[in-house]
Amino acid sequence: MHILFLSHYFPPEVNAPASRTYEHARRWVQQPGVKVTVITNHPNHPKGVLFPGYKNGWITEEEIDGISVRRVKTFLAANAAVIRRTANYLFYMVAAVGGAVGVPKPDIVVATSPQFFCAIAGYVISRLKRRPFVFELRDIWPDSIVTVGAMQASFLIRLLERLELFLYREAALIVAVTDSFRENLISRGIPAAKVVVVKNGVDLDFFQPRTRSLELATKFGAEEKFIAAYIGTIGMAHAVDGIVEAAELLRAETDILLLIVGEGAGKARVESLIASKGLQNIKVLEGVNKASVREYYALAHVNLVTLRNKPLFLAVIPSKIFEIMAMGKAILSSVNGESRRILEAAQAAVFVEPENPLELSEAICRLRNEPDLLSQMGEKGRRFVEQHYDRSNSADALFEHLDRIFQMTQRKF
């Protein structure tokens, strides 16, 4: 079976859709007779700067761990300004359709969000190639962009919603990454039989417990300090400014250091907020690659997972929770809903109310004094993901769904 997979992001970029697509495809191509072609951008996320060793040509081909990767001309844009990011999405949509012309006819076409212009390209290619279209749903667009304030409810949003429903109806299969997303689609009239759930997982061999790096702790003057770290996207949805406000409340706790590690649209605002408050107990660091992120997870005594207090985020499961648990580290979370249910089942986290800096600061203080609890949460989290969220199992589950659709639609196409 030849799977043509469209993803806006792909390694060496580091984010959830890039990791999921790569780790699934890497496992699929190990099976006899399976080929995977990925159409993606030239790597530039999140800063909008081309990664070393790449040229932004119209078509660039490479092979990564048996995966055929076809990179298309990319409109470079940092993960910040809305207009440039939208141009980046639209450019990829057109370039991906063009880039599919030279690809041998696939047996199935898969496109992954979070932005559904990628899904539009997948749908168009599926019609041109006369093959079934599968929509991997990582986010509910356009609701999510309205929720974070990137756009206001308008005639354009209503048009996007109609397009969204069109894509759902036309897909042979929709693969949601949360149960809540599936329930959302069914409540809007999408047949339950065509919506399956394959949640995110983690590469348990790559993310493993490790000793804290004394060299890294020394770099930040934190050898004897309790470290609470937020590692990931600093975006409009992530409520990172609340971590800064918590740091202000912790100003007198000289043995506590907060770290923010990452890039995103909200980073400049966060840095400005820290400077305006004159805080010395919180540091903002550049984003790191996938290999290095393990050192920062391990460095932290507790890892922070935050989102804004919006109903839509009750349906979101931040993929980093699986990485943190796999590292054997405790979590301090302000994400309710499906994510909270998973972490409570794992007994791997302490919860505070979303966007409540006072509760967050008090929880950090309390956990500083409970090293045994932190250790227990880390151990339980590791065991939990070993039992339930091994990425290889999710890859196999998704492949079974794709193979079923392929077998069902061979005669039709």
N, C-alpha and C positions, 0 to 999 in steps of 0.2 A: 504493500500500500504506500502510495506517495501522498504525504500530507504537506500542503502549502499553508504556512502559518504566517500571518501578518501581525507584527508587534512593533509599536512605535519605538520601543526600547529593547535593547539586547546587550549582553556583555560585549565589551568591558564596562558598560554602564552598570551602575549599582542601584537598583530599586526593585520593588516587589514584582512588577510584571516582567522585567528583564530576567530576574532570577527564576521565576516560575517557568517561563517559556523555555529557558535554556535547560533547566534541570529536568523538565519533562521530556523535551526533545532528545536530550542526551541519552536518556533511558530508552526511548522508543527506537532509536536507530540501532540499538544493540540487538534488536530482534531481527531474525532472518527476513529478508524481503521488504523491510520497512525503510523508506527514505523520507527525510524531512528537509524541506526548503523553507527558510525563514526570509521574508522580505522586511527589512528594517532600515532605519536611518543610519547615517554615519555617526559614531558615538560623540555626543556633545553635551549630554545632560549631566548635571543640572545647570552648568554655567554658560551654556551656549558657545563653548569653545571646543573646537575639534580636538579629540584626544591625540596624543603623540603617535606618529606612525601611520596616520590616516590622511588621505586626500579626499576632498569633497567632490568626487567625480559623479558622473551621471549614473554609472553602474560600477560597483566594485564587488568582486566575488572573492570569498574566502571559505575555508572549511574549518569549523571549530568542533573538535571531538566528534567527528563524523556527521555533523550538521552542515548542510549547504547553506551558506549565508550570503544573501544578495542585498547589498546596501545601495540605496538610491540617493540621488541628489537631495541634499537636506538644506532647508532654510534654518540657519543657525539662530537660536534664540535662547536666552537664559530663562530659567523657570521663575519669571518675575512678572514683567509687563504683560498684561492681558492681551493686548492687540498683537504683539509680536508672537506670543505663544499660540494664539489662534491662527496666525499666518503659518506658523510652523506646522500645526495640525493639518491645515488645509493643503499645504504644499505636499506633505507626506501622502495625503489621500490621493492626490493626482499622480505623484511620482510612483507610488506603489502600484497603481493600476498600470502605468507605463512599464514599470519594472517587471511586471508579471508576464509581459508579452513573450519574452524569450524563455520562459520556464516551461519545461515539458509538462504536458497535461497532467494535473494532479488527480487523485481520486477523491479528495475532499479539501475544502478551503475553510480555514479557521482564522478568525480575527479576534483580537483581544482588546478590550478597553483598558484604561479608564476613559479615554476620550473616544466617542463613537464615530469620529470621522475615519478612524482606522476600520471600524466595522462597515462603514459605507463602502470603503475600498474593497473590503473582503466580499461584500455582497455583489458589487459590480464584477469583480473578477470571477466569482462563482457563476454568474450568468454568462460571461464571455467564455469561460471554460466548460460550461454546462456540467458543473459538478455541485454537490450539496454544500450549503453554507452553514457553518457553525459559529455562533456568537458566544464568545467567552466574556461573561459579564462581571467586571471587577468594580463597577461603580454605577450608580443610577444617575445618568445624565438625562436631561439638564438640571434635575433637582439639586444635585450637589453643587453646581456652580452658582445657583441662586442662593443656596444655604450659606455658602461662605462669603457671599456679597460680591462675587466677581461680576455678576450681572443681575439686573433687576427683572422681576417678572414683567413680561412685555409680549407684544405680538410676535417678536422673534423667538422668544422662549416657547410660546405656544406652537410655533411652526416646528421647532426642534423636538417638542414632545410628540407631535404627529409623526415626525420622521423616526423618532425612537420606537414608537409602537409599530410602525411599518417594518422596521428591521426585525423586531421580535416576531412579528407574524410571518415574515418571509424566511426566517431561519429554520432549517431542518431540526436544529437542536440549539438550545440555549444552556450554557454551562455557567451557573451562578457560583460565586465563591462563598456565599453565606446562605443559610436557610431563610433569613429575612428577605434577601433579594428575591428568592424564589416566591415567597409569599406575596411580595409586592407585585410581581408580574401576574401571578394568578388572580389577585384581587382586581387587576385591571383587564381581565378577560383573556389572558394568554393561557392556552390549554396546559393543564398541569403535566400532562404526559410528555410535553416537549421541553420541560424545564427540569434539569437535574442539578445537583449540588456536588461540586468537588472542591472542598475547602483547601486553603493553602496548607503547606506543611513545611518541613525543614530538612535539609541535608544533614543527617545526624553524624555523618563521618566528618563533615567540614566544621560544623558547629559543635564543639565538645568543651566540657569544663577544662579550664586551664588556670594556672597560677597567675596572680596579679603581677604585672611587670613593675618591679621596683624602679627601673630606669624611667618608665613613663610617669610613675607617681612623682619621682624626683624632679622631672621636667616641669611639673606644675607646683612644686613645693608642697606636695600633698602626701608625703610619706606617712605622716601620723594623722591625716585627716579622714573624716568620713565623707565619701564621695557619692553624690546622687547625680546620675547622668541621664540627659535626654539625648538620644542618638537617632538621627533620622532627618526627614524633611522638615524644614522650618517654613511651613506654608500657612495659607490663610485659614486652614481648618484645624491647625494643631495646637492652638492656645498656648504657644510657647511664651508669650508675654506674661502669662500667669505664673510661669516658673520664675521669671524675673521678679515679679511682685512677691513671690514666696521668699526669694533670696533677700529682698529688702527686709522682710519680717525676721529673717534669720541673721541679720547683720551682726548681732552680738554673739552669735554662736561661732566662735573663731576656729573651732575644730571641724566645721562643716564647709565643704566646697561643692558648688554646683557646676556641672559642665553641660554645655550645649554643643553638640558635635553635628554639623551638617550644613546644608545649603537650602535655599528656597526663597520664595517671594517675600517672606516675612523677616528675613535675616537682618536687613538694614534697620528695620524698625526696632527689632530686639536689641541690636547693638546700640542704637541711639538711646533707647530706654535705660539701658545699663549705664551708659555714660552720663545721662542726665541725673541719675540717682547717685552717681559716684560709688557704685558697688565694687568691692574688691573680692567678694566671696563667690563670684560667678564669672566663668570664662566662656567665651564663644569661640569655638575652634572650626577650622575648615573641615568640610566633609572628607571622609577617608574611603579607600577602596574596600572591597569585600573582605580581603585578607586581613587588613588592618582593623576593621570594625570589631573583630573578635577581641583584640587587645583592649579596646575601650569598654566593651561589655564586661570583660573580666576585671578591668580596673575599678569599675563602680561597685560599691557595696550594695546599691539598689539602683535599678534602671527604671526611668520614668516613661510612662506611656500616657499621653494626653491628647484629647480632642476637645473641640468646643462643645458647649452644652446645647446641642441641637437634636431634635427628634430623629432626623435622618441618620445620625451617627450611631443610633441604637442598632442599626443594621450592619455596622462596619466591624470587621475583625482586622485590626492592624497586624500585618504579617510579622512585624518584629517580635510580637509576643512569643512566637514559636522559636525564633532564633535565641531570644533571651533565655527561655526555659531550657533549650538544648544546651546552652552554655552553663546551666546549673546555677543561674543567678535569680535573685528575687526581683519582683516587679512591684512598683507603686503605680497604680493605674487610676485614671479618672475617666475611663471609658465604660459606660454602662451598656446594657443590652446584651447582644449575643457574645461579644468579647468577654464581658464580665462573667457570663455563665460558664464559658470555657475555663477561665482562670480560677473560678470558684471550684469547679470540678477538679481542677489540678491542685488546688490548695497552694498556689504558687504566688499569690499576690495579696497586697493590702489595697483597699479602695478608699478613695475620697470623692467628694462631690465634684463634678466637672466645673472648671473655671472658679474654683474656690481656693485662692492662695493661702488663706488662713489654715484651712484643713490640710492643705498640701505641706505647709511648713511644719505644722504640728506632727504630721505623720513622719516626716523626715527626722525630726527630733526624737520621736519615740523609737523609730527603727534603729537609730544610731546606738541606742542603749539595749538593743535586743539582738546581738549577733547570733545567738542560737536559733532564733526564729528565722532570721535571714538564711541561715544555712539550711534549715529544714525546708523552707519554701523552695530554695534552689534545687535540693535533692528531689523533692516531690515533682517539681516542674520537669526535670530531666526524665524521670520515670514516665510521666504522663505523655510527653511527646513521643517517647520511644514506643509507647503502646498505641497511640492514636494518630499521630501526625508525622509519620515518616514520609518524606517526600516521594520516595520510590513507590509507596502504596497509592498516593494520589495520582502519580503518573500512570500507574497501571489502571486505576479506575477510569481516568479520563480516556485512555487509549481504548478501553473496552467500549465506552460510549461512542467514540469515533468509529470504531470498527463496526458497531451495530448499525449506525447510520449509513456507513458505506455499503454494507451488505444489503440493507433495505432499499437503497436508492440506486443500485447498479442498473436495474432494468429501466427505471424511470429516465435516467440520463443516458 
